Amino acid sequence: MFLTSSGIGQYLFTIGVLVSFVGMLIGIFFSRKQIAGIFKESGVDLRKLLLSLAVVLVFVFAELAIVKPTQQLFFDDTIYQDMALNLLHMGQAWMCIYGSASSCIIGSTFHEPIGTAFLLAIGFAAFGLSRATAYGTMFFVAAVSVFMTFIVALFLSKKFVVAIISEFIMALTPVLLVWAYPTTSDMPMLAFSLIAIAMMLVFLQRRSMTTLFTALMALSLLTYMKIDGVVYLIAIPLFYVIVSDGGLRESVSNNIRRIREHWLDTRFLLVILVFVLAVAPEIGFAANELFFGSFGYQGAYMQQTCIANQPSVIASRPIDLQNFEANLCSNVDYWLNSYASIDIIQPLAFTALAIIGVAFMLAAGYRRQLLAIAVWFGLFFVLYASFYAGGVLYGVDWRFMLSLAAPAAILGGYGVYGIAKTASVFLGGGFDK
Protein backbone atom coordinates (compact mmCIF):
# COMPACT_ATOMS: atom_id res chain seq x y z
CA MET A 1 0.00 0.00 0.00
CA PHE A 2 1.32 3.42 -0.95
CA LEU A 3 0.19 6.35 1.17
CA THR A 4 0.16 9.88 -0.17
CA SER A 5 0.14 13.08 1.83
CA SER A 6 -2.36 14.77 -0.48
CA GLY A 7 -6.01 14.13 0.20
CA ILE A 8 -5.36 13.30 3.85
CA GLY A 9 -9.07 13.59 4.60
CA GLN A 10 -9.68 10.51 2.47
CA TYR A 11 -7.92 8.40 5.10
CA LEU A 12 -10.50 9.58 7.62
CA PHE A 13 -13.26 8.38 5.29
CA THR A 14 -11.52 5.03 4.95
CA ILE A 15 -11.15 4.65 8.70
CA GLY A 16 -14.79 5.60 9.18
CA VAL A 17 -16.14 3.06 6.70
CA LEU A 18 -13.82 0.33 8.00
CA VAL A 19 -14.80 0.89 11.63
CA SER A 20 -18.48 0.91 10.64
CA PHE A 21 -18.23 -2.25 8.53
CA VAL A 22 -16.22 -4.28 11.01
CA GLY A 23 -18.30 -2.97 13.91
CA MET A 24 -21.53 -3.98 12.18
CA LEU A 25 -20.25 -7.51 11.47
CA ILE A 26 -19.08 -7.93 15.06
CA GLY A 27 -22.41 -6.60 16.32
CA ILE A 28 -24.42 -8.98 14.12
CA PHE A 29 -22.32 -11.92 15.34
CA PHE A 30 -22.89 -11.14 19.00
CA SER A 31 -26.57 -10.34 18.36
CA ARG A 32 -27.23 -13.55 16.45
CA LYS A 33 -29.21 -15.24 19.24
CA GLN A 34 -31.39 -12.19 19.74
CA ILE A 35 -32.02 -11.97 15.99
CA ALA A 36 -32.87 -15.68 15.88
CA GLY A 37 -35.33 -15.11 18.73
CA ILE A 38 -37.18 -12.49 16.68
CA PHE A 39 -37.44 -14.92 13.77
CA LYS A 40 -38.92 -17.51 16.11
CA GLU A 41 -41.40 -15.03 17.59
CA SER A 42 -42.45 -14.11 14.05
CA GLY A 43 -43.21 -17.75 13.27
CA VAL A 44 -40.41 -18.18 10.75
CA ASP A 45 -38.89 -21.66 10.79
CA LEU A 46 -36.26 -23.14 8.48
CA ARG A 47 -38.83 -23.98 5.81
CA LYS A 48 -40.10 -20.41 5.62
CA LEU A 49 -36.58 -19.03 5.63
CA LEU A 50 -35.70 -21.29 2.69
CA LEU A 51 -38.80 -20.01 0.92
CA SER A 52 -37.54 -16.46 1.32
CA LEU A 53 -34.21 -17.54 -0.18
CA ALA A 54 -36.12 -19.11 -3.08
CA VAL A 55 -37.59 -15.68 -3.82
CA VAL A 56 -34.03 -14.34 -4.01
CA LEU A 57 -33.36 -17.04 -6.60
CA VAL A 58 -36.40 -15.80 -8.55
CA PHE A 59 -34.70 -12.41 -8.69
CA VAL A 60 -31.37 -13.98 -9.67
CA PHE A 61 -32.86 -16.02 -12.51
CA ALA A 62 -34.97 -13.10 -13.75
CA GLU A 63 -31.90 -10.87 -13.77
CA LEU A 64 -29.72 -13.40 -15.58
CA ALA A 65 -32.42 -14.20 -18.13
CA ILE A 66 -33.65 -10.69 -18.91
CA VAL A 67 -31.00 -8.06 -18.15
CA LYS A 68 -27.70 -7.70 -19.98
CA PRO A 69 -24.84 -6.30 -17.88
CA THR A 70 -24.04 -2.87 -19.24
CA GLN A 71 -22.72 0.49 -18.13
CA GLN A 72 -25.59 2.95 -17.85
CA LEU A 73 -24.20 5.94 -15.99
CA PHE A 74 -21.37 7.73 -17.79
CA PHE A 75 -18.84 8.39 -16.47
CA ASP A 76 -19.65 7.79 -12.81
CA ASP A 77 -19.83 4.01 -13.25
CA THR A 78 -16.16 3.75 -14.26
CA ILE A 79 -15.03 6.44 -11.83
CA TYR A 80 -16.40 4.47 -8.85
CA GLN A 81 -14.42 1.42 -10.00
CA ASP A 82 -11.32 3.59 -10.26
CA MET A 83 -11.94 4.82 -6.74
CA ALA A 84 -12.05 1.21 -5.55
CA LEU A 85 -8.63 0.62 -7.12
CA ASN A 86 -7.22 3.69 -5.39
CA LEU A 87 -8.67 2.43 -2.13
CA LEU A 88 -6.88 -0.90 -2.57
CA HIS A 89 -3.58 0.70 -3.57
CA MET A 90 -3.43 3.69 -1.23
CA GLY A 91 -6.30 3.58 1.22
CA GLN A 92 -7.94 6.59 -0.47
CA ALA A 93 -11.30 6.23 -2.21
CA TRP A 94 -10.96 9.16 -4.56
CA MET A 95 -10.84 9.81 -8.30
CA CYS A 96 -7.24 9.93 -9.47
CA ILE A 97 -6.41 12.85 -11.74
CA TYR A 98 -2.64 12.36 -12.00
CA GLY A 99 -0.61 9.38 -10.88
CA SER A 100 1.06 6.09 -11.75
CA ALA A 101 -0.07 2.48 -11.86
CA SER A 102 0.49 2.07 -8.12
CA SER A 103 -0.02 5.53 -6.62
CA CYS A 104 -2.02 8.70 -7.10
CA ILE A 105 -0.29 12.06 -6.83
CA ILE A 106 -3.33 14.29 -7.39
CA GLY A 107 -6.91 13.20 -6.86
CA SER A 108 -10.30 14.60 -6.01
CA THR A 109 -13.39 13.54 -4.16
CA PHE A 110 -16.15 12.57 -6.58
CA HIS A 111 -19.59 12.65 -4.94
CA GLU A 112 -17.89 10.75 -2.10
CA PRO A 113 -19.40 7.25 -2.52
CA ILE A 114 -16.77 5.79 -0.18
CA GLY A 115 -19.00 2.86 0.73
CA THR A 116 -19.63 1.93 -2.89
CA ALA A 117 -15.91 2.00 -3.65
CA PHE A 118 -15.29 0.00 -0.47
CA LEU A 119 -17.66 -2.77 -1.60
CA LEU A 120 -16.11 -2.84 -5.07
CA ALA A 121 -12.64 -3.02 -3.49
CA ILE A 122 -13.71 -6.09 -1.51
CA GLY A 123 -14.93 -7.68 -4.73
CA PHE A 124 -11.72 -6.83 -6.56
CA ALA A 125 -9.57 -8.17 -3.71
CA ALA A 126 -11.51 -11.44 -3.61
CA PHE A 127 -12.18 -12.13 -7.30
CA GLY A 128 -9.73 -10.04 -9.29
CA LEU A 129 -9.81 -6.78 -11.21
CA SER A 130 -12.40 -6.86 -13.95
CA ARG A 131 -15.64 -5.27 -15.06
CA ALA A 132 -17.30 -8.65 -14.46
CA THR A 133 -16.21 -8.56 -10.80
CA ALA A 134 -17.61 -5.05 -10.40
CA TYR A 135 -20.96 -6.07 -11.90
CA GLY A 136 -20.99 -9.29 -9.88
CA THR A 137 -20.43 -7.33 -6.68
CA MET A 138 -23.37 -5.03 -7.44
CA PHE A 139 -25.51 -8.02 -8.43
CA PHE A 140 -24.83 -9.57 -5.04
CA VAL A 141 -25.72 -6.29 -3.31
CA ALA A 142 -29.01 -6.23 -5.26
CA ALA A 143 -29.78 -9.80 -4.13
CA VAL A 144 -29.09 -8.74 -0.55
CA SER A 145 -31.61 -5.92 -1.03
CA VAL A 146 -34.28 -8.44 -2.01
CA PHE A 147 -33.64 -10.61 1.04
CA MET A 148 -33.42 -7.66 3.40
CA THR A 149 -36.80 -6.44 2.16
CA PHE A 150 -38.17 -9.71 3.53
CA ILE A 151 -36.38 -9.18 6.86
CA VAL A 152 -37.56 -5.59 7.33
CA ALA A 153 -41.15 -6.45 6.39
CA LEU A 154 -41.08 -9.43 8.75
CA PHE A 155 -39.62 -7.56 11.73
CA LEU A 156 -42.03 -4.67 11.16
CA SER A 157 -45.24 -6.65 10.59
CA LYS A 158 -44.55 -9.99 12.33
CA LYS A 159 -46.52 -11.48 9.42
CA PHE A 160 -44.80 -14.00 7.15
CA VAL A 161 -47.26 -13.40 4.30
CA VAL A 162 -46.57 -9.65 4.37
CA ALA A 163 -42.83 -10.31 4.35
CA ILE A 164 -42.72 -12.91 1.57
CA ILE A 165 -45.03 -10.94 -0.74
CA SER A 166 -43.04 -7.75 -0.09
CA GLU A 167 -39.90 -9.63 -1.03
CA PHE A 168 -41.50 -11.09 -4.17
CA ILE A 169 -42.67 -7.65 -5.33
CA MET A 170 -39.19 -6.28 -4.69
CA ALA A 171 -37.60 -9.16 -6.62
CA LEU A 172 -39.62 -8.28 -9.73
CA THR A 173 -39.47 -4.48 -9.44
CA PRO A 174 -38.05 -3.19 -12.75
CA VAL A 175 -35.90 -0.41 -11.28
CA LEU A 176 -34.11 -3.04 -9.19
CA LEU A 177 -33.65 -5.40 -12.13
CA VAL A 178 -32.39 -2.66 -14.46
CA TRP A 179 -29.92 -1.18 -11.98
CA ALA A 180 -28.66 -4.42 -10.42
CA TYR A 181 -25.42 -4.47 -12.45
CA PRO A 182 -24.10 -0.91 -12.92
CA THR A 183 -21.65 0.27 -10.28
CA THR A 184 -23.61 3.25 -9.02
CA SER A 185 -24.04 4.21 -5.38
CA ASP A 186 -27.84 3.89 -5.38
CA MET A 187 -27.93 0.11 -5.05
CA PRO A 188 -25.52 -0.05 -2.09
CA MET A 189 -27.51 2.68 -0.33
CA LEU A 190 -30.69 0.65 -0.83
CA ALA A 191 -29.15 -2.55 0.55
CA PHE A 192 -27.56 -0.94 3.57
CA SER A 193 -30.60 1.19 4.34
CA LEU A 194 -32.57 -2.05 4.67
CA ILE A 195 -29.84 -3.57 6.84
CA ALA A 196 -29.79 -0.47 9.06
CA ILE A 197 -33.58 -0.43 9.43
CA ALA A 198 -33.60 -4.16 10.20
CA MET A 199 -30.96 -3.69 12.91
CA MET A 200 -32.93 -0.78 14.32
CA LEU A 201 -35.99 -3.03 14.57
CA VAL A 202 -33.86 -5.67 16.30
CA PHE A 203 -32.77 -3.08 18.84
CA LEU A 204 -36.36 -1.93 19.26
CA GLN A 205 -37.42 -5.46 20.20
CA ARG A 206 -34.40 -6.40 22.34
CA ARG A 207 -32.89 -3.10 23.59
CA SER A 208 -29.49 -4.40 24.60
CA MET A 209 -26.14 -2.63 24.29
CA THR A 210 -25.12 -5.17 21.66
CA THR A 211 -28.13 -4.52 19.44
CA LEU A 212 -27.77 -0.75 19.94
CA PHE A 213 -24.14 -0.95 18.83
CA THR A 214 -25.11 -3.06 15.81
CA ALA A 215 -27.87 -0.66 14.78
CA LEU A 216 -25.61 2.39 15.08
CA MET A 217 -22.74 0.79 13.17
CA ALA A 218 -25.15 -0.23 10.40
CA LEU A 219 -26.48 3.34 10.31
CA SER A 220 -22.97 4.77 10.15
CA LEU A 221 -22.01 2.40 7.33
CA LEU A 222 -25.16 3.35 5.44
CA THR A 223 -24.21 7.03 5.38
CA TYR A 224 -20.99 6.17 3.54
CA MET A 225 -22.77 4.39 0.69
CA LYS A 226 -24.01 7.65 -0.85
CA ILE A 227 -24.16 11.21 0.39
CA ASP A 228 -27.98 10.98 0.36
CA GLY A 229 -27.62 8.36 3.09
CA VAL A 230 -27.16 11.07 5.71
CA VAL A 231 -30.93 11.63 5.42
CA TYR A 232 -31.29 8.29 7.21
CA LEU A 233 -29.73 9.92 10.28
CA ILE A 234 -33.13 11.61 10.51
CA ALA A 235 -35.33 8.93 8.93
CA ILE A 236 -34.28 5.94 11.04
CA PRO A 237 -34.61 7.66 14.45
CA LEU A 238 -38.04 8.90 13.34
CA PHE A 239 -38.91 5.38 12.22
CA TYR A 240 -37.80 4.06 15.62
CA VAL A 241 -39.85 6.60 17.59
CA ILE A 242 -42.94 5.98 15.49
CA VAL A 243 -42.97 2.19 15.80
CA SER A 244 -41.80 2.16 19.41
CA ASP A 245 -44.18 1.28 22.24
CA GLY A 246 -47.29 3.40 22.83
CA GLY A 247 -48.31 6.57 21.00
CA LEU A 248 -45.83 9.11 19.68
CA ARG A 249 -45.83 11.20 22.85
CA GLU A 250 -45.44 8.13 25.03
CA SER A 251 -42.71 6.77 22.78
CA VAL A 252 -40.69 10.00 22.96
CA SER A 253 -41.16 10.14 26.74
CA ASN A 254 -40.11 6.51 27.24
CA ASN A 255 -37.00 6.87 25.09
CA ILE A 256 -35.93 10.08 26.82
CA ARG A 257 -36.32 8.25 30.12
CA ARG A 258 -34.17 5.36 28.87
CA ILE A 259 -31.44 7.74 27.75
CA ARG A 260 -31.44 9.44 31.15
CA GLU A 261 -31.15 6.06 32.84
CA HIS A 262 -28.11 5.09 30.78
CA TRP A 263 -26.35 8.36 30.07
CA LEU A 264 -23.72 7.64 32.75
CA ASP A 265 -23.38 3.99 31.72
CA THR A 266 -19.81 3.57 30.45
CA ARG A 267 -20.86 1.02 27.83
CA PHE A 268 -23.57 3.33 26.49
CA LEU A 269 -21.18 6.28 26.29
CA LEU A 270 -18.57 4.13 24.55
CA VAL A 271 -21.09 2.94 21.96
CA ILE A 272 -22.18 6.52 21.26
CA LEU A 273 -18.56 7.69 21.06
CA VAL A 274 -17.60 5.00 18.54
CA PHE A 275 -20.65 5.86 16.43
CA VAL A 276 -19.92 9.60 16.49
CA LEU A 277 -16.27 9.12 15.57
CA ALA A 278 -17.15 6.65 12.81
CA VAL A 279 -19.82 8.80 11.17
CA ALA A 280 -18.18 12.22 11.74
CA PRO A 281 -16.10 12.35 8.49
CA GLU A 282 -19.20 11.67 6.39
CA ILE A 283 -21.35 14.20 8.27
CA GLY A 284 -18.62 16.81 7.85
CA PHE A 285 -18.38 16.15 4.13
CA ALA A 286 -22.16 16.19 3.68
CA ALA A 287 -22.45 19.50 5.53
CA ASN A 288 -19.72 21.02 3.38
CA GLU A 289 -21.42 19.80 0.20
CA LEU A 290 -24.79 21.11 1.35
CA PHE A 291 -23.50 24.63 1.87
CA PHE A 292 -20.72 24.86 -0.70
CA GLY A 293 -21.12 21.98 -3.17
CA SER A 294 -22.45 22.66 -6.66
CA PHE A 295 -23.47 19.13 -7.68
CA GLY A 296 -23.05 20.41 -11.25
CA TYR A 297 -26.38 22.24 -11.31
CA GLN A 298 -25.08 25.40 -13.06
CA GLY A 299 -26.62 25.61 -16.50
CA ALA A 300 -28.65 22.43 -16.07
CA TYR A 301 -32.10 22.38 -17.67
CA MET A 302 -35.07 20.61 -16.07
CA GLN A 303 -38.19 19.58 -17.92
CA GLN A 304 -41.30 21.32 -16.57
CA THR A 305 -43.42 18.20 -16.04
CA CYS A 306 -46.47 19.71 -14.36
CA ILE A 307 -47.34 22.31 -17.00
CA ALA A 308 -47.91 21.15 -20.57
CA ASN A 309 -46.07 22.84 -23.44
CA GLN A 310 -43.88 24.89 -21.11
CA PRO A 311 -40.15 25.38 -21.78
CA SER A 312 -37.57 23.77 -19.57
CA VAL A 313 -36.33 25.73 -16.58
CA ILE A 314 -32.73 26.38 -15.58
CA ALA A 315 -31.75 25.08 -12.17
CA SER A 316 -30.82 27.92 -9.86
CA ARG A 317 -29.87 25.79 -6.87
CA PRO A 318 -29.21 22.07 -6.28
CA ILE A 319 -32.28 21.73 -4.03
CA ASP A 320 -35.19 24.14 -3.97
CA LEU A 321 -38.94 24.60 -4.51
CA GLN A 322 -38.53 25.38 -8.22
CA ASN A 323 -36.97 21.97 -8.74
CA PHE A 324 -39.78 20.33 -6.78
CA GLU A 325 -42.42 22.02 -8.93
CA ALA A 326 -40.66 20.94 -12.11
CA ASN A 327 -40.07 17.31 -11.07
CA LEU A 328 -43.23 16.61 -9.05
CA CYS A 329 -45.53 15.38 -11.80
CA SER A 330 -42.97 13.14 -13.48
CA ASN A 331 -42.07 11.54 -10.15
CA VAL A 332 -45.76 10.91 -9.46
CA ASP A 333 -46.45 9.69 -12.99
CA TYR A 334 -43.63 7.18 -12.61
CA TRP A 335 -45.77 5.27 -10.09
CA LEU A 336 -48.57 5.17 -12.69
CA ASN A 337 -46.20 3.54 -15.22
CA SER A 338 -46.53 6.54 -17.52
CA TYR A 339 -43.06 6.18 -19.03
CA ALA A 340 -42.95 2.50 -19.97
CA SER A 341 -42.50 3.50 -23.62
CA ILE A 342 -39.08 4.92 -22.78
CA ASP A 343 -38.15 2.00 -20.50
CA ILE A 344 -38.79 3.75 -17.20
CA ILE A 345 -41.05 1.09 -15.74
CA GLN A 346 -43.07 0.66 -12.56
CA PRO A 347 -45.84 -1.96 -12.87
CA LEU A 348 -49.21 -0.37 -12.21
CA ALA A 349 -50.27 -3.53 -10.37
CA PHE A 350 -47.46 -3.02 -7.83
CA THR A 351 -48.53 0.57 -7.24
CA ALA A 352 -52.17 -0.53 -6.89
CA LEU A 353 -51.20 -3.12 -4.28
CA ALA A 354 -49.28 -0.45 -2.35
CA ILE A 355 -52.36 1.82 -2.36
CA ILE A 356 -54.51 -1.11 -1.18
CA GLY A 357 -51.89 -1.69 1.52
CA VAL A 358 -52.25 1.89 2.73
CA ALA A 359 -56.05 1.54 2.90
CA PHE A 360 -55.82 -1.79 4.71
CA MET A 361 -53.28 -0.55 7.25
CA LEU A 362 -55.50 2.43 8.05
CA ALA A 363 -58.59 0.25 8.42
CA ALA A 364 -56.90 -2.56 10.34
CA GLY A 365 -55.12 -0.37 12.88
CA TYR A 366 -51.54 -0.70 11.61
CA ARG A 367 -51.23 3.06 11.71
CA ARG A 368 -47.85 3.37 13.39
CA GLN A 369 -46.30 1.00 10.85
CA LEU A 370 -47.97 2.95 8.05
CA LEU A 371 -46.72 6.28 9.39
CA ALA A 372 -43.18 4.90 9.66
CA ILE A 373 -43.25 3.66 6.06
CA ALA A 374 -44.79 6.95 4.93
CA VAL A 375 -41.96 8.92 6.57
CA TRP A 376 -39.41 6.60 4.96
CA PHE A 377 -40.99 6.98 1.51
CA GLY A 378 -41.92 10.63 1.88
CA LEU A 379 -38.52 11.95 2.93
CA PHE A 380 -36.84 10.53 -0.15
CA PHE A 381 -39.69 11.43 -2.50
CA VAL A 382 -39.42 15.06 -1.40
CA LEU A 383 -35.61 14.98 -1.47
CA TYR A 384 -35.37 13.74 -5.04
CA ALA A 385 -38.24 15.84 -6.39
CA SER A 386 -36.49 18.88 -4.88
CA PHE A 387 -33.10 17.95 -6.37
CA TYR A 388 -32.51 19.44 -9.80
CA ALA A 389 -31.39 16.07 -11.19
CA GLY A 390 -33.89 14.05 -9.16
CA GLY A 391 -36.67 13.74 -11.73
CA VAL A 392 -37.22 10.36 -13.37
CA LEU A 393 -36.95 12.08 -16.77
CA TYR A 394 -33.58 13.68 -16.00
CA GLY A 395 -31.00 11.57 -17.84
CA VAL A 396 -30.88 8.12 -16.24
CA ASP A 397 -31.76 9.38 -12.79
CA TRP A 398 -34.82 7.20 -12.42
CA ARG A 399 -32.32 5.03 -10.53
CA PHE A 400 -33.05 7.31 -7.55
CA MET A 401 -36.40 5.50 -7.29
CA LEU A 402 -34.48 2.56 -5.81
CA SER A 403 -34.71 4.30 -2.44
CA LEU A 404 -38.50 4.31 -2.73
CA ALA A 405 -38.84 0.77 -4.07
CA ALA A 406 -38.51 -1.02 -0.72
CA PRO A 407 -41.18 0.93 1.23
CA ALA A 408 -43.49 0.63 -1.80
CA ALA A 409 -42.91 -3.13 -1.94
CA ILE A 410 -43.66 -3.49 1.78
CA LEU A 411 -46.90 -1.55 1.34
CA GLY A 412 -47.70 -3.97 -1.49
CA GLY A 413 -47.08 -6.86 0.87
CA TYR A 414 -49.59 -5.39 3.30
CA GLY A 415 -51.97 -4.93 0.35
CA VAL A 416 -51.91 -8.61 -0.58
CA TYR A 417 -52.25 -9.57 3.09
CA GLY A 418 -55.24 -7.24 3.40
CA ILE A 419 -56.90 -8.73 0.32
CA ALA A 420 -56.35 -12.27 1.62
CA LYS A 421 -57.62 -11.42 5.09
CA THR A 422 -60.70 -9.64 3.74
CA ALA A 423 -61.49 -12.54 1.40
CA SER A 424 -61.09 -14.92 4.34
CA VAL A 425 -63.73 -13.03 6.31
CA PHE A 426 -66.25 -13.34 3.47
CA LEU A 427 -65.40 -17.01 2.99
CA GLY A 428 -65.74 -17.78 6.68
CA GLY A 429 -62.06 -18.63 7.18
CA GLY A 430 -59.63 -17.51 9.85
CA PHE A 431 -56.72 -16.26 7.80
CA ASP A 432 -54.02 -14.71 9.97
CA LYS A 433 -50.58 -15.77 8.83
N, C-alpha and C positions, 0 to 999 in steps of 0.2 A: 504493500500500500504506500502510495506517495502522497504526502500531505503538503498542501500549499498554504502560504500565509494569506493569500488573497481570498476573499469570500469566507472569512473566519466564522461569520454567522451561520454558514451552512453546517458547520460542525455541531452547532447547538441544535439545529433541526434534526440532524442525524441522531444525536444523543436522545433527543426528545422522543423520536419515533421508536428507537430501539428500547428505551425504558418502557414505553407504553406497550409495545408488542410483547416483550418478555414478561412484563408485569401481568398483562392480560392472560397469557398462557399459564403462568404460575397460579394466578387466581382461579382460572377455570379448573386446573388440576386439583387444587385444594378445596374447591367448591363442588366437586363432582358428585359427592353423596347428597348434598343439598339439592343439586339440579336433578339428580335421579329421583329424589323424593317428590319433586314437583311433577315429574312425568307420571309417577305412580298415582299421585293424587288426582291427576287429570285423566286417569283411566287408560293411559297409553302403555301397552305391553310390547313385547318384542315383535309380535305380529303386526301391530299397528305402526311401529317404528319402521319396520321393513316396507310397509305399504307407502310410507312417506318417502322412503328412499327410491321406491319404484317410480314415484312421480318425478323425482329428479332424473331418473333414467328416461322418462318421457321427454323431458326437456332436452336431455343430451341427444337422444335419437332425432328429435325434431330439428335441433340445431344442425346436426351432422348431415341430415337428409335435405334440408331446405336452404340453409344459409352458407354462402361461400365466403371463406375468410378473406377480407379485403380491408385496405386502409380507407377510412372514410373521412377522417378529420386531418386536413393538411394545414400546417405541417406539424401540428401538435403531437400527433400520433408518433412520429419518428423522434421528435424532440424528447418525449417522455422516455423512450427507450435509450436515447443517448444519455439522459440524466441517470438512468439506472447503471449504465456503464461507468459513468463518473463516480457514482456512489461506490461501486465495487473497487475501482482503482484508487480513489482518493478519499472516500468517506464524505464526499460532497455531492448532493443531488442537485446539480445545477446544469444549465445549458452551456456547454463549452464553446467559446467564441474563438479562442486561440490556444493551441496546445500541441502536444505530441500524442503518440499512440498510447502512452502510459501515464501522462499527466496533463493537467489543464492549467495554463498560465493565467488566462483571463476567461472568466465565465460570468453568467448572469442568472438571476433567479427568473424562472419562467412560470408564472402563475402559481408557483410553489406547490406542485403536487408531490410533496416528499413521499407520502404514503404510497402513491401509485408507483413511483420509481423504486421504492423499497420492495414492493411486491414483485416487480419485474426483476429486480436484482436477485431476489431469492430464486426466482425461476431460472435466470441465467446461470447462477452459481450451481444449481442442481442439475440442469439439463442442457447447458451449453448456450452459446450466443447465437441466436437465430431469430428470424421473424416468427418462425413456427413456435418457438418457445414463448415468445411474448404473447402471441395469440392464445396459446395453450394455457398460459397463466391467467389471462383474462377470462377464458372459457371456464376455468375452474372457479374463479371468483363469481361468475354468473351462476354456476351451479350451486355454490354456497348460498347465494341470494335466494334461490328457489327454496332450498331446505330451511333457511332461517326464516322465511315467510311462514312456513309451517310452525316453527318454534314460537315465533312472536304471537301468531294467531292462537296457538294452543295455550300459551301462558296467560294471554289476555282474556280469552273466552272460557277456558277450561272445557271446551267442547271439541271433540276429535273431528266431528263433521265440519265444523267451521274451519278448523285448521287445515284439513286435507283438501277441502274445496278451494280455500284461499291459495294454497300451494299449487293446486292444479291450474287455477286461473293465472297465477304468476308464471307458471312454466310455459304457458301458451300466449303470454302477452307479447305482441309484436315488437314493442320497443326494447324489450329484454332480448328477444331473439336476434334482432338486427344489430344491437350494440354489444353482443356477447364477446365478439372477437377483438375489435379495435382497442388499442391501448390508450383509452381516454380515462380521465379521473372520475367520471360519473359512475361507472360500474363499481369500482372499489368503494366509493362513498355509499352507494346503495347497500352493498354487502355488509360493511362495517357499521352502518346505521342500524341495520337489523340486529347485528350482534350486540351493539351497545344497548338497544332497547330491550332485547331479550335478557341481558345481564341486569339491567335496571329492574325488570320484572322479577328476576330471581331475588335480587336484594329486597324488593318490596315484600316478597312472601317469606323471606328468611331473616332478613335484617341482622346479619352477622358482620363482623369486621372483614371477614374474608370476602363475602359477597359484595360489600361496599367497595372494597379495594378493586375487585374484579370489574364492577360496573364503572368505576371511575377510570381505570386503565383502558377499558374498552372505549369510553367516551373520549379520552385523550387521543387514543389512536385514530378514532374516527375523524377528529378535526384535522389530522395530517393528510387524509386521503384527498381532500379538495378544500380550497379556501371556504367554499360554501358550508362546509361541515361545522364551522364555528356556530352556525345558527342552531345546531343541536345542543349547544351549551345552554340555550334558552328552551328549546323544544323538549328535551328529555326531562329536565326538572319539572316543567309544566305537566308533561305526561305523567310523571311520578305523582305529583300532587293531586292531579285529577282522579287517577285510578286508586289512590291510597284510600284507607279506611274512612268511612263517614262521608259527609258532605264536604264541599270545598273549604268552608270556614273551619270545620272540625279537622280536616286533613292538615291545613296550614298550622293550626294550633298544636296538633299532636306532634308534627314534625319539628316545630320550634322547641317544643318541650323536650323531645329526644336529643336535639342538638345541645340544649342547655345541660342535659344530664351527662353528656359525653364530652363536652368541650374541654375538660381538663384531663380526659383519658389520653394517656400517652400514645396508645395505639391509634386512636382516632386522629390525633394531631399529626402523627407520622404519615398516616394514609393521605390526609389532606395535603400535607407538605409535598409528598412525592407526586401527587396529582398536579399541584400548582406548578412545581418545577418542570414536570414533564410537558405540560400544555403551554407554559409561558412563551416559548419561542414562537409557536403558531399564533397565539393570541396577539403578540406584539406585531408579527408580520401582518396579520389580518387588519389590525387597527391602523397600521401605516398605509396599507392598500386602500382602506376605506376613506381615509382623509386625503391621501396624496396620490393614490394609484389612478391611472387613466383607463385601464382595461381596454385601450384602443378604441374608445368611443368617438374620438374626434373625427368628424366628417362622415360618420356612419349613418346610413339611411335606414329607417324603419318603415315597413309597410303599415299604413293606417287601416287596420282591419275592422274597425267598428263603423266606419263611414264609407259607404260605397262611392267609387269614382273620385276619391280624394287622393292628392299626391302624397308621396312618402314624406315623412318628417325627418329632420336631422336631429340626431341625439345631442342634447345639450349637456347631459350628465350621465354617468353610468347607471344610476338608479334614481328615478324620480316619477312623479305622477304622469308626466307626458308619456313616458315609456309605457306605463301601466295602461293608459287610455289607448295607446296604439296597439298593444299586444293582447289586450283583454279578450277580444272576441275570437281571435285565432286560437288562443289557449283554452277557451271554452269549447269552440267548435271541434277542436281535436278530440274531445271526449264524445262527440257525436259522430265520429269517423267521417268528418267532412273532407278530409284530404287524402283519402285512400287512392285517388287517381294519381297522386304524386308520391305514393309510397310512404306516406306518414299515416300509420294505421293504428287505430284503437277500436277493436270490435265493439259495435253498438250493444251487443248482448252482454258484454262484460260491464259496460257502463250502466245498463239497465239493472243488472243484478246488484251493482253497488248502490243504486238509488233505492231498490227494494230493501237492501240491507239497512239503509238509513231509516226507512219507514218502519221496518220491523224492530230495530233497536229502540226507536222512540216508543213504539207501542208496547214492547215487551219489557221495558224498564231497564234496558242496558244503556242508560243515558250517560253514565260516566265514561264507559268505554267508547261510546260514540263521540263524546266531546273530546276525548284524548286523540282519537283518530282524526277528528276534524281539525284540531290544532296542528297535528302532524302534517296533514295534507294542506291546510290553509296557509301555514307559514311559508311553505315552499311554493305554493301557487302564487301568492302575492310577491314573493321574492323574485321569481323568474319573470312574472308579468311586468314587474317594475324595472327589470334589468334590460338595458337597450338591446342586448343580444339574446334575450330570454324567450322570445316568441317562437312558436313551433315552425313558423315560416321563415325564420332568420337563418339562412345557410342550412347547416345540418344540426341546428341546436334543438331539434325535437328530442335529442338525447337527454336533455334536462328533465324530461318527463319520467325518466327512470326513478327520480326521487319521489314521484307521486304514485308510481305503479304499485308499490307494496301496500300503502294504506287503501288504495282503490281495490286491490285484490282481496284484502281482508274484509272490506265492506261487502264485496261480492260473496265471500264465504258466509257471512252473516245472512246475506240475501237468500242463498240456497237453503241454509238452515231454516230461515223463516218460512220459506215456501213449503219445505218438508214438514215442519211442525204444524203449520196451518192446515195442510192437507191431511195430516194425521188426525187433527181434531174433527174434521168433517167425516173422516173414514172410521172414526171411533177407536183409533189406535192410541198408543201412549208414547209417541216418539219423543225421545229426549236423550240424544247421544252426545 
